[in-house]
Amino acid sequence: MRLTQQQAAEYHERGFLMLESLLDAQEVETLRAAFERDAKVPGPQVVTEDGGTEVRAVYSSHQRQQEYAGLVRDPRILAPVRQLLCDDVYVYQFKINAKPPFGGDKWAWHQDFLAWRLADGLPAPRQVNIGVFLDDVTEFNGPVIFLPGSHRRGLVREGRSASARSEQHLDPDDISLSPGQLAEYVDRHGMTSPKGPALRRAVLPGDRARLVPQHVAVRAPAADRHLQRRREPSAAGGRTPSGLRGVPGHRTAAPAGGPVLPGAVRGGVVTARAATAAATGRAVVLEEFGKPLALRTFPLPGPPAGGMVVACGYGGVCGTDLHLCQGHLDIPVPLVLGHEGLGVVRELGAGTHRDAAGTPLAAGDTVMWASSISCGVCPPCRLHREPTLCERRRTYGVNRAIADGPELSGAWADHIVLQPGTAVIKVPDGTDPLAAMSLACAGPTVAHALHERRPVRLGETVVVQGSGPVGLAAAAFARLAGAAKVVIVGGPAGRLERAADAGIGDVHLDIAGAGDPAEVLREARAAVGGDGADLVIECAGVPAAVGQGLGLARRGGSYLVIGQYTDAGDTTLNPHQIVHRQLDVVGSWAFTGAHLVEYVRLLPALTGRFGLAGLVTPFPLERHADALDAVADGSVIKAVLTS
């Protein structure tokens, strides 16, 4: 079974997906009967309501009952999960909820990944929950409740509350949302409850974060339940760190069993995590300009001395990649694309390893890396102190040809080999990877432009041309730097709406869909006082934008050009505007590792003020062509390939 493109998009957009008629009636009865048997097996895997004998939940049934062992290996379960995670998986947790309606203790609103990270040290949010309805689910028997799309905002909190009762146990209330947080999230995202007959299944997101109360029935306060903090696989947790393979056609005849408990809502919850990859790596390869890209498999080499191998969880799709595919930059082919990424260190080469900030690095650390290594000896490096202008700069995903080796030298892959000299920076714990990836290339690029080339001065008015990642990074950084007003001129309208939703920019003007672009330019000047902006930042990447931008700056103002990274052709402009307005016209090219460090350092401030994760649309590595098309037609702001 394979999800359609529409289903996968719905999963990533809303944070969950309902699949109809997954199991037939006999299979459901088989699973229910197996639950009846398993609930009677004594042991720590059976959790009862406080002060009673009524079963609340049963863990790890797949280790005792053949029916559930078959369920977790069923291709109908595994295929969509592998598709979403782009990897083999193992069962992290298996749990059957037997919560009776209108009774028992509540389960607080929470995000699953935070609980798993605190309890078991999971390093990254690469999990998928699968919920199977074993009873009809209605409004009256305690359905799970979701806040659609809330996963895009990352973690609500970074750790346990200050009032946590014990360091040895993890109480759900220690990581729950406050009433104020819940109200704000509900106001923004709404609420929904997947309901329906027992012959349906919900694929639920462990990927990143979701907000969900496992049950909403509330009663008078009772003794709090504590979940044992576990570091090792256990019967109660059901952790099974081994790759699972689908068992085609697996079915189990229904054995005799007791009656179904009346009024109980039961559903199996399986959490699958990506398993360790094999000794090969998949990568997206640009073989010829203007031709479709290829997904190829390469041997996974060991790390070079002083370097490392990183498991790329995320590879950003930049507007520059479109230009590379079209041959707008003189680069060698074939090569693995992807110059921006985030991943987990798989293996370190010989030597002492610290990141660019001096922090020790170890396998399992989440890192980002600078795309380029400068030579240090050419005139720009040695004399002009401009390493971004290095004449022999080697850039991952841009000029590292496959023939030069190693093949896995781009971030559009499930692994990348980082060479010694690469500026690597450890990502702070708790950082939402999608938020970090939203501006992974744009952020450091703008850090260079606004820190060194032409800083934003306190109280200035700023017009930004372009509403892609670079434009939104410029608008966000300008606000952090103290700009009085930021106007974004871009398009299409959907991009501008998402920028507004993320809190980026004060005024949003659609020039891409305008019948009269000149009128939009007049509106932009009016929005900053009529005479023009103190600073205009070009981030559109369209040559014609430069001529327009010169007229948006006030006399004595500045025009900063960032977006013309690749040669998209000539344009017509009026040089009189530069002289008449007495403009400072400044260009800024790319970034260095120091600018990446600055971006990562600013992530807490950026994510605290702007909804960065909501700017990202993830695509599995296999859908690289769809991701490129979405970037090209402007239907997404930031596409990120996941592996």
C-alpha positions as CSV (number, residue, x, y, z in Angstrom):
1,M,0.0,0.0,0.0
2,R,1.4,3.4,-1.0
3,L,0.0,6.9,0.0
4,T,-1.0,9.1,-2.9
5,Q,0.7,12.4,-3.4
6,Q,-2.5,14.1,-2.0
7,Q,-2.5,11.9,1.1
8,A,1.2,12.5,1.8
9,A,0.6,16.3,1.4
10,E,-2.4,16.1,3.8
11,Y,-0.3,14.3,6.4
12,H,2.5,16.9,6.3
13,E,0.0,19.8,6.2
14,R,-2.5,18.8,8.9
15,G,-0.2,16.5,10.9
16,F,-2.4,13.4,10.7
17,L,-4.2,11.3,8.1
18,M,-7.2,9.0,8.1
19,L,-7.1,5.8,6.0
20,E,-10.5,4.2,5.4
21,S,-11.3,0.5,5.6
22,L,-7.8,-0.8,6.4
23,L,-8.9,-3.9,8.1
24,D,-11.9,-6.2,7.5
25,A,-14.4,-7.2,10.1
26,Q,-12.8,-10.6,10.8
27,E,-9.4,-9.0,11.4
28,V,-10.8,-6.5,13.8
29,E,-12.5,-9.3,15.8
30,T,-9.2,-11.2,15.8
31,L,-7.4,-8.3,17.3
32,R,-10.1,-7.6,19.9
33,A,-10.0,-11.2,21.0
34,A,-6.2,-11.0,21.3
35,F,-6.5,-7.9,23.5
36,E,-8.9,-9.7,25.8
37,R,-6.4,-12.5,26.3
38,D,-3.4,-10.1,26.7
39,A,-5.2,-7.9,29.2
40,K,-5.3,-10.9,31.6
41,V,-1.6,-11.6,31.4
42,P,-0.1,-10.3,34.7
43,G,2.9,-8.0,34.6
44,P,4.0,-4.3,34.5
45,Q,2.8,-4.1,30.9
46,V,-0.8,-3.8,32.1
47,V,-1.7,-0.4,33.5
48,T,-4.9,0.0,35.5
49,E,-6.9,3.0,36.6
50,D,-5.6,4.4,39.9
51,G,-7.2,2.7,42.8
52,G,-8.9,0.0,40.7
53,T,-8.6,-3.0,38.5
54,E,-10.1,-1.6,35.3
55,V,-7.5,-1.8,32.5
56,R,-6.4,1.6,31.2
57,A,-3.7,0.4,28.8
58,V,-1.6,-2.6,27.8
59,Y,1.9,-2.3,26.4
60,S,4.0,-4.5,24.1
61,S,1.3,-6.9,23.0
62,H,3.2,-7.6,19.8
63,Q,5.8,-9.5,21.9
64,R,3.2,-11.8,23.4
65,Q,0.3,-12.2,20.9
66,Q,0.9,-13.4,17.4
67,E,-2.0,-11.4,16.0
68,Y,-0.2,-8.1,17.0
69,A,3.2,-9.5,16.0
70,G,1.6,-9.9,12.5
71,L,0.0,-6.4,12.6
72,V,3.3,-4.5,13.1
73,R,4.7,-6.5,10.2
74,D,1.7,-6.0,7.9
75,P,2.6,-4.2,4.6
76,R,-0.5,-2.1,5.0
77,I,1.1,-0.7,8.1
78,L,4.7,-0.6,7.1
79,A,4.5,0.7,3.6
80,P,3.0,4.1,4.4
81,V,5.4,4.5,7.3
82,R,8.5,3.7,5.3
83,Q,7.2,6.1,2.6
84,L,6.9,8.9,5.1
85,L,10.2,8.2,6.9
86,C,12.1,7.1,3.7
87,D,13.8,4.3,5.7
88,D,13.3,1.0,7.4
89,V,11.7,1.2,10.8
90,Y,11.5,-0.5,14.2
91,V,8.8,-0.6,16.8
92,Y,9.6,2.0,19.5
93,Q,6.4,1.6,21.5
94,F,3.3,-0.6,21.2
95,K,0.3,0.3,23.3
96,I,-3.4,-0.6,23.4
97,N,-5.6,2.1,25.0
98,A,-8.6,0.6,26.8
99,K,-9.8,3.8,28.3
100,P,-13.5,3.7,29.3
101,P,-15.7,6.7,28.3
102,F,-16.7,9.2,31.0
103,G,-14.4,7.6,33.6
104,G,-10.8,7.2,34.7
105,D,-8.1,9.7,35.0
106,K,-7.4,12.3,32.3
107,W,-4.4,12.3,29.9
108,A,-3.1,15.8,29.6
109,W,-2.5,17.8,26.4
110,H,1.0,17.1,25.3
111,Q,3.4,16.5,22.5
112,D,4.7,12.9,22.2
113,F,8.2,13.6,21.0
114,L,9.0,15.7,24.1
115,A,8.0,12.8,26.3
116,W,10.0,10.3,24.3
117,R,13.1,12.6,24.3
118,L,12.9,13.1,28.0
119,A,12.1,9.4,28.8
120,D,14.4,7.7,26.4
121,G,16.7,10.3,24.9
122,L,15.4,10.1,21.3
123,P,17.7,12.4,19.4
124,A,15.4,13.6,16.6
125,P,11.6,13.7,15.9
126,R,11.6,10.9,13.2
127,Q,8.6,8.9,14.4
128,V,5.2,8.0,13.1
129,N,2.3,6.9,15.2
130,I,-0.3,4.5,13.8
131,G,-3.6,4.3,15.6
132,V,-5.9,1.4,14.7
133,F,-9.6,1.6,15.8
134,L,-10.7,-1.6,17.5
135,D,-14.1,-0.1,18.4
136,D,-16.3,2.5,16.8
137,V,-15.1,5.9,17.9
138,T,-17.7,8.7,18.5
139,E,-17.9,12.0,20.4
140,F,-19.1,10.1,23.5
141,N,-16.4,7.5,24.1
142,G,-13.3,9.6,24.3
143,P,-11.8,10.2,20.9
144,V,-8.3,11.6,20.5
145,I,-8.3,15.3,19.7
146,F,-5.8,17.1,17.4
147,L,-5.0,20.7,16.7
148,P,-4.4,20.4,12.9
149,G,-1.1,21.9,11.7
150,S,0.2,22.6,15.2
151,H,3.2,20.3,14.5
152,R,4.6,23.0,12.2
153,R,5.3,25.2,15.1
154,G,7.7,22.8,16.8
155,L,8.0,22.1,20.5
156,V,5.8,24.1,22.8
157,R,8.2,23.6,25.6
158,E,11.8,22.4,26.0
159,G,11.6,20.3,29.1
160,R,9.6,19.4,32.2
161,S,7.8,22.0,34.2
162,A,9.5,23.5,37.2
163,S,7.0,21.8,39.5
164,A,7.9,18.3,38.4
165,R,7.5,16.0,41.3
166,S,10.4,13.6,40.7
167,E,13.6,13.3,38.7
168,Q,13.0,9.6,38.5
169,H,9.6,9.6,36.9
170,L,7.9,11.4,34.0
171,D,4.4,12.6,34.8
172,P,2.3,13.6,31.7
173,D,1.3,16.8,33.6
174,D,5.0,17.7,33.8
175,I,5.0,18.3,30.0
176,S,1.4,19.4,29.5
177,L,0.3,22.7,28.0
178,S,-0.9,25.5,30.2
179,P,-4.5,26.7,29.7
180,G,-3.2,29.8,28.1
181,Q,-1.0,27.9,25.7
182,L,-3.9,25.6,24.8
183,A,-6.3,28.5,24.2
184,E,-3.8,30.2,21.9
185,Y,-3.1,27.1,19.9
186,V,-6.8,26.2,19.6
187,D,-7.6,29.8,18.5
188,R,-5.0,29.5,15.7
189,H,-5.4,25.9,14.6
190,G,-8.9,24.7,15.7
191,M,-9.7,21.3,17.0
192,T,-10.7,18.1,15.3
193,S,-11.4,14.5,16.4
194,P,-10.8,11.5,14.0
195,K,-13.9,9.4,14.5
196,G,-15.4,6.4,12.7
197,P,-16.0,2.7,12.7
198,A,-13.5,0.1,13.8
199,L,-12.6,-0.7,10.2
200,R,-10.5,2.5,9.9
201,R,-7.0,3.5,10.8
202,A,-5.4,6.8,11.5
203,V,-1.8,7.5,10.7
204,L,-0.7,10.0,13.4
205,P,2.4,12.2,13.4
206,G,5.3,11.4,15.6
207,D,7.3,13.5,13.1
208,R,8.3,16.7,14.9
209,A,5.4,17.4,17.3
210,R,1.7,17.3,17.6
211,L,-0.6,18.4,20.3
212,V,-3.0,15.7,21.5
213,P,-4.8,14.7,24.7
214,Q,-4.8,11.0,24.6
215,H,-8.2,11.1,26.4
216,V,-10.4,14.0,27.4
217,A,-12.6,12.4,30.1
218,V,-12.1,14.3,33.3
219,R,-13.0,13.3,36.8
220,A,-12.3,14.5,40.3
221,P,-8.5,14.6,41.1
222,A,-7.0,11.2,41.9
223,A,-3.5,10.0,42.7
224,D,-1.2,11.1,39.8
225,R,0.2,8.3,37.6
226,H,3.9,8.4,37.0
227,L,5.5,6.8,34.0
228,Q,8.7,5.1,34.8
229,R,11.7,6.7,33.1
230,R,13.2,3.9,31.0
231,R,16.6,3.8,29.3
232,E,16.6,0.2,28.2
233,P,14.2,-1.8,26.1
234,S,11.5,-3.3,28.4
235,A,8.4,-5.4,28.3
236,A,6.4,-2.4,29.5
237,G,7.7,-0.1,26.8
238,G,7.8,-2.6,24.0
239,R,10.9,-1.0,22.4
240,T,12.2,-3.3,19.7
241,P,15.3,-1.7,18.1
242,S,15.5,-4.0,15.0
243,G,14.5,-3.4,11.4
244,L,11.1,-4.8,10.5
245,R,10.3,-6.3,7.2
246,G,6.7,-6.5,5.8
247,V,5.3,-10.1,5.8
248,P,3.2,-10.3,2.7
249,G,-0.2,-11.7,3.1
250,H,0.2,-12.2,6.9
251,R,-3.1,-13.1,8.4
252,T,-4.1,-15.0,11.6
253,A,-7.4,-16.8,12.0
254,A,-9.5,-15.5,14.8
255,P,-9.1,-17.7,17.9
256,A,-11.8,-18.1,20.5
257,G,-11.9,-15.3,22.9
258,G,-14.0,-13.7,25.6
259,P,-16.7,-11.0,25.0
260,V,-15.7,-7.5,24.1
261,L,-15.7,-5.2,27.1
262,P,-18.8,-3.0,26.8
263,G,-18.3,0.7,26.3
264,A,-14.5,0.5,26.2
265,V,-12.6,2.4,23.6
266,R,-9.7,0.4,22.4
267,G,-7.1,1.3,19.9
268,G,-3.6,-0.1,19.2
269,V,-0.9,2.6,19.0
270,V,2.3,1.6,17.3
271,T,5.2,4.1,17.2
272,A,7.7,3.4,14.4
273,R,11.1,4.9,14.3
274,A,13.6,5.0,11.4
275,A,16.0,2.1,11.7
276,T,19.8,2.3,11.1
277,A,20.5,2.6,7.4
278,A,22.5,0.1,5.5
279,A,26.1,0.7,4.2
280,T,24.8,2.5,1.1
281,G,23.4,5.9,0.6
282,R,20.7,7.3,-1.7
283,A,21.2,10.6,-3.3
284,V,19.6,12.9,-5.9
285,V,22.0,13.5,-8.8
286,L,22.1,16.2,-11.4
287,E,23.4,14.3,-14.4
288,E,22.7,16.8,-17.2
289,F,21.5,20.4,-17.3
290,G,17.8,20.7,-18.2
291,K,17.1,16.9,-17.7
292,P,15.2,15.1,-15.0
293,L,17.3,14.4,-11.8
294,A,18.1,10.8,-10.9
295,L,17.8,9.1,-7.5
296,R,20.9,6.9,-7.3
297,T,22.5,4.6,-4.7
298,F,26.2,4.8,-3.7
299,P,28.4,2.9,-1.3
300,L,28.6,4.7,2.1
301,P,32.3,5.3,2.8
302,G,33.9,5.8,6.2
303,P,34.7,9.3,7.4
304,P,37.9,11.0,6.4
305,A,40.4,11.9,9.0
306,G,39.2,15.1,10.6
307,G,35.9,14.8,8.9
308,M,32.6,12.9,9.5
309,V,29.7,11.1,8.0
310,V,26.3,12.7,8.8
311,A,22.9,11.1,8.4
312,C,21.0,13.8,6.5
313,G,17.6,14.1,7.9
314,Y,16.8,17.3,6.0
315,G,18.1,18.8,2.8
316,G,16.8,22.2,1.8
317,V,15.7,23.1,-1.8
318,C,16.9,26.6,-2.6
319,G,16.1,28.8,-5.6
320,T,19.7,28.5,-6.5
321,D,19.1,24.8,-7.1
322,L,16.6,25.6,-9.8
323,H,19.2,27.7,-11.5
324,L,21.9,25.0,-11.2
325,C,19.6,22.4,-12.8
326,Q,19.0,24.8,-15.7
327,G,22.8,25.4,-16.2
328,H,22.8,29.1,-15.0
329,L,26.1,28.5,-13.1
330,D,29.2,26.8,-14.5
331,I,29.4,23.7,-12.4
332,P,30.7,20.1,-13.0
333,V,28.2,17.3,-13.5
334,P,27.2,14.8,-12.5
335,L,27.0,15.8,-8.9
336,V,24.8,15.2,-5.8
337,L,22.8,18.4,-5.2
338,G,22.0,20.1,-1.9
339,H,24.1,22.8,-0.3
340,E,22.0,23.2,2.9
341,G,21.3,20.5,5.4
342,L,20.7,19.3,8.9
343,G,21.4,15.8,10.2
344,V,22.9,13.6,12.9
345,V,26.5,12.7,13.2
346,R,26.8,9.0,12.2
347,E,30.6,8.5,12.5
348,L,33.6,10.7,13.2
349,G,37.0,10.3,11.5
350,A,40.3,10.2,13.3
351,G,41.2,13.3,15.3
352,T,39.8,15.6,17.8
353,H,36.4,17.0,16.9
354,R,34.9,20.3,18.0
355,D,32.3,22.4,16.2
356,A,32.8,25.9,15.0
357,A,31.9,27.3,18.4
358,G,34.4,25.0,20.2
359,T,31.8,22.5,21.5
360,P,33.0,18.8,21.5
361,L,31.2,16.7,18.9
362,A,30.2,13.1,19.2
363,A,28.2,10.5,17.2
364,G,24.5,11.2,17.7
365,D,24.8,15.0,17.8
366,T,22.5,17.0,15.6
367,V,24.4,19.4,13.4
368,M,24.3,21.9,10.5
369,W,27.3,22.7,8.3
370,A,28.5,25.5,6.1
371,S,28.1,24.7,2.4
372,S,31.6,25.9,1.4
373,I,35.3,25.5,2.4
374,S,37.5,28.4,1.3
375,C,41.1,27.7,0.3
376,G,42.7,30.3,2.6
377,V,45.6,31.2,0.2
378,C,44.0,33.0,-2.8
379,P,44.0,36.8,-2.9
380,P,40.4,37.2,-1.6
381,C,41.2,34.9,1.3
382,R,44.7,36.0,2.0
383,L,44.7,39.7,1.2
384,H,41.2,41.0,1.1
385,R,39.7,39.1,4.1
386,E,36.8,38.0,1.9
387,P,36.6,34.2,2.1
388,T,33.1,34.2,0.5
389,L,34.9,35.4,-2.7
390,C,37.5,32.6,-2.6
391,E,38.6,31.6,-6.1
392,R,38.9,28.0,-5.2
393,R,35.9,27.6,-2.9
394,R,34.6,24.0,-2.7
395,T,30.8,23.9,-2.1
396,Y,28.8,20.9,-1.2
397,G,26.0,20.3,-3.7
398,V,27.4,22.9,-6.2
399,N,30.9,22.1,-7.4
400,R,31.8,18.7,-5.9
401,A,31.5,16.4,-8.8
402,I,30.8,12.7,-8.3
403,A,34.0,11.9,-10.3
404,D,36.1,13.7,-7.7
405,G,34.7,11.6,-4.8
406,P,33.3,10.9,-2.4
407,E,30.0,10.7,-4.3
408,L,27.9,11.6,-1.3
409,S,28.9,15.3,-1.2
410,G,25.5,16.9,-1.2
411,A,22.6,17.3,1.2
412,W,20.0,15.8,-1.1
413,A,20.9,12.4,0.2
414,D,20.4,10.2,3.3
415,H,24.1,10.6,4.1
416,I,26.8,13.2,3.4
417,V,30.5,12.9,3.9
418,L,31.9,16.2,5.4
419,Q,35.5,16.9,4.7
420,P,38.0,18.3,7.2
421,G,37.8,22.1,7.3
422,T,34.0,22.1,7.1
423,A,32.4,24.6,9.6
424,V,30.1,22.4,11.5
425,I,27.8,23.7,14.3
426,K,25.9,21.7,16.9
427,V,22.2,22.5,16.9
428,P,20.9,23.4,20.4
429,D,18.8,20.7,22.0
430,G,15.1,21.2,21.5
431,T,15.4,23.0,18.2
432,D,12.7,22.1,15.7
433,P,14.7,20.9,12.7
434,L,12.1,22.3,10.2
435,A,12.3,25.7,11.9
436,A,16.1,25.6,11.5
437,M,15.8,24.4,7.9
438,S,13.4,27.2,7.0
439,L,16.2,29.7,6.5
440,A,19.2,27.2,6.4
441,C,20.8,28.9,3.5
442,A,18.9,32.2,3.5
443,G,19.7,32.9,7.2
444,P,23.5,32.8,7.0
445,T,23.3,34.6,3.6
446,V,21.4,37.5,5.2
447,A,23.6,37.4,8.3
448,H,26.5,38.2,6.0
449,A,24.6,40.9,4.2
450,L,23.1,42.7,7.2
451,H,26.0,42.2,9.6
452,E,29.0,43.1,7.3
453,R,27.8,44.6,4.0
454,R,25.0,47.0,5.0
455,P,23.6,46.7,8.5
456,V,20.0,47.8,9.4
457,R,20.1,50.8,11.6
458,L,17.8,51.4,14.5
459,G,14.5,52.9,13.4
460,E,15.0,52.6,9.7
461,T,12.3,51.8,7.2
462,V,13.0,48.8,5.0
463,V,11.5,47.4,1.8
464,V,12.3,43.8,0.9
465,Q,11.9,42.7,-2.7
466,G,11.0,39.0,-2.8
467,S,9.0,36.7,-0.5
468,G,11.0,33.6,-0.8
469,P,13.3,32.3,2.0
470,V,16.0,35.0,1.4
471,G,13.4,37.8,1.4
472,L,11.7,36.5,4.5
473,A,15.0,36.1,6.3
474,A,15.9,39.7,5.4
475,A,12.6,40.9,6.7
476,A,12.9,38.9,9.9
477,F,16.5,39.9,10.6
478,A,15.6,43.6,9.9
479,R,13.0,43.5,12.5
480,L,15.3,41.9,15.0
481,A,17.8,44.6,14.2
482,G,15.4,47.4,15.1
483,A,13.7,48.4,11.9
484,A,10.7,50.6,12.4
485,K,8.7,49.2,9.5
486,V,9.3,46.3,7.0
487,V,7.4,46.1,3.7
488,I,7.6,42.9,1.7
489,V,7.0,43.2,-2.1
490,G,6.7,39.8,-3.6
491,G,4.3,37.0,-4.5
492,P,2.4,35.0,-5.2
493,A,-0.3,35.9,-2.8
494,G,-0.2,32.6,-0.9
495,R,3.5,33.1,0.0
496,L,2.7,36.6,1.4
497,E,-0.2,35.2,3.4
498,R,2.1,32.5,5.0
499,A,4.7,35.2,5.7
500,A,2.0,37.3,7.5
501,D,0.9,34.2,9.4
502,A,4.5,33.7,10.6
503,G,4.6,37.3,11.8
504,I,7.2,38.3,9.2
505,G,6.8,41.8,7.7
506,D,4.4,44.6,8.5
507,V,3.0,45.2,5.0
508,H,2.7,42.6,2.2
509,L,2.3,43.6,-1.4
510,D,1.7,41.2,-4.3
511,I,3.6,42.4,-7.3
512,A,3.7,38.9,-8.9
513,G,0.0,38.9,-9.5
514,A,-0.5,42.6,-10.0
515,G,-2.1,43.9,-13.2
516,D,-0.1,47.1,-12.8
517,P,3.2,46.6,-11.1
518,A,3.9,50.3,-11.1
519,E,0.9,50.8,-8.8
520,V,2.3,48.2,-6.4
521,L,5.6,50.1,-6.4
522,R,3.8,53.3,-5.5
523,E,2.0,51.6,-2.7
524,A,5.4,50.3,-1.4
525,R,6.8,53.9,-1.4
526,A,3.7,55.2,0.3
527,A,3.9,52.5,3.0
528,V,7.3,53.9,4.1
529,G,6.4,57.5,4.0
530,G,6.2,58.4,0.3
531,D,9.8,59.4,-0.3
532,G,11.1,55.8,-0.3
533,A,12.8,53.5,2.2
534,D,16.0,54.0,4.1
535,L,17.1,50.6,2.9
536,V,15.8,48.4,0.1
537,I,17.0,44.8,0.0
538,E,16.7,42.9,-3.2
539,C,16.1,39.2,-2.6
540,A,13.9,38.3,-5.6
541,G,16.6,36.8,-7.9
542,V,14.8,38.3,-10.9
543,P,17.0,40.7,-12.9
544,A,14.1,43.1,-13.6
545,A,13.7,43.7,-9.8
546,V,16.9,45.7,-9.7
547,G,15.6,48.5,-11.9
548,Q,12.4,48.6,-9.8
549,G,14.3,48.5,-6.5
550,L,16.4,51.6,-7.3
551,G,13.2,53.7,-7.3
552,L,12.0,52.3,-3.9
553,A,14.9,53.9,-1.9
554,R,14.7,57.4,-0.6
555,R,17.3,60.0,-1.7
556,G,20.5,59.3,0.3
557,G,19.3,55.8,1.0
558,S,20.8,52.4,0.3
559,Y,20.2,49.5,-2.1
560,L,21.5,46.1,-1.0
561,V,21.5,43.4,-3.6
562,I,21.5,39.8,-2.3
563,G,19.3,37.8,-4.6
564,Q,21.3,37.8,-7.9
565,Y,23.4,34.8,-7.0
566,T,23.2,33.1,-10.4
567,D,23.4,34.7,-13.8
568,A,19.7,35.0,-14.9
569,G,20.5,37.4,-17.7
570,D,20.7,41.1,-18.3
571,T,18.2,43.8,-17.4
572,T,17.4,47.4,-18.2
573,L,17.8,50.1,-15.5
574,N,18.2,53.8,-15.3
575,P,21.6,54.7,-13.8
576,H,20.4,58.3,-13.3
577,Q,18.4,56.9,-10.3
578,I,21.6,55.9,-8.6
579,V,23.1,59.4,-9.0
580,H,19.9,61.5,-8.5
581,R,19.1,59.6,-5.4
582,Q,22.7,59.5,-4.3
583,L,22.3,55.8,-3.4
584,D,24.8,53.5,-1.8
585,V,24.5,50.3,-3.9
586,V,26.0,47.3,-2.2
587,G,26.2,43.6,-3.3
588,S,26.6,40.6,-1.0
589,W,27.7,37.2,-2.1
590,A,26.9,33.9,-0.2
591,F,28.2,33.3,3.4
592,T,30.9,31.6,5.4
593,G,30.9,29.3,8.4
594,A,31.0,32.2,10.7
595,H,27.7,33.5,9.3
596,L,26.2,30.0,9.8
597,V,27.2,30.1,13.5
598,E,25.6,33.5,13.8
599,Y,22.4,32.1,12.3
600,V,22.3,29.1,14.6
601,R,23.0,31.5,17.6
602,L,20.0,33.6,16.5
603,L,17.6,30.6,16.1
604,P,16.1,31.0,19.6
605,A,15.3,34.6,19.0
606,L,14.0,33.9,15.5
607,T,11.8,31.0,16.5
608,G,10.6,32.8,19.6
609,R,9.3,35.7,17.4
610,F,8.4,34.2,14.1
611,G,6.6,30.9,13.1
612,L,9.5,29.6,11.0
613,A,8.4,25.9,10.9
614,G,5.2,26.9,9.2
615,L,7.2,28.2,6.2
616,V,8.4,24.7,5.4
617,T,6.8,22.0,3.2
618,P,8.6,18.7,3.6
619,F,8.9,16.2,0.7
620,P,10.4,12.6,0.9
621,L,13.6,12.3,-1.0
622,E,11.8,10.3,-3.8
623,R,9.7,13.3,-4.5
624,H,12.5,15.7,-5.3
625,A,10.9,16.5,-8.7
626,D,7.7,17.6,-6.9
627,A,9.7,19.7,-4.5
628,L,11.5,21.5,-7.3
629,D,8.3,22.1,-9.2
630,A,6.7,23.5,-6.0
631,V,9.6,25.9,-5.6
632,A,9.5,26.9,-9.2
633,D,5.8,27.7,-9.3
634,G,5.9,29.5,-5.9
635,S,3.3,27.2,-4.3
636,V,5.6,26.7,-1.3
637,I,7.9,29.0,0.5
638,K,10.5,26.5,1.6
639,A,10.7,22.9,0.3
640,V,12.8,20.5,2.4
641,L,13.7,16.9,1.4
642,T,13.5,14.5,4.2
643,S,15.3,11.2,4.5
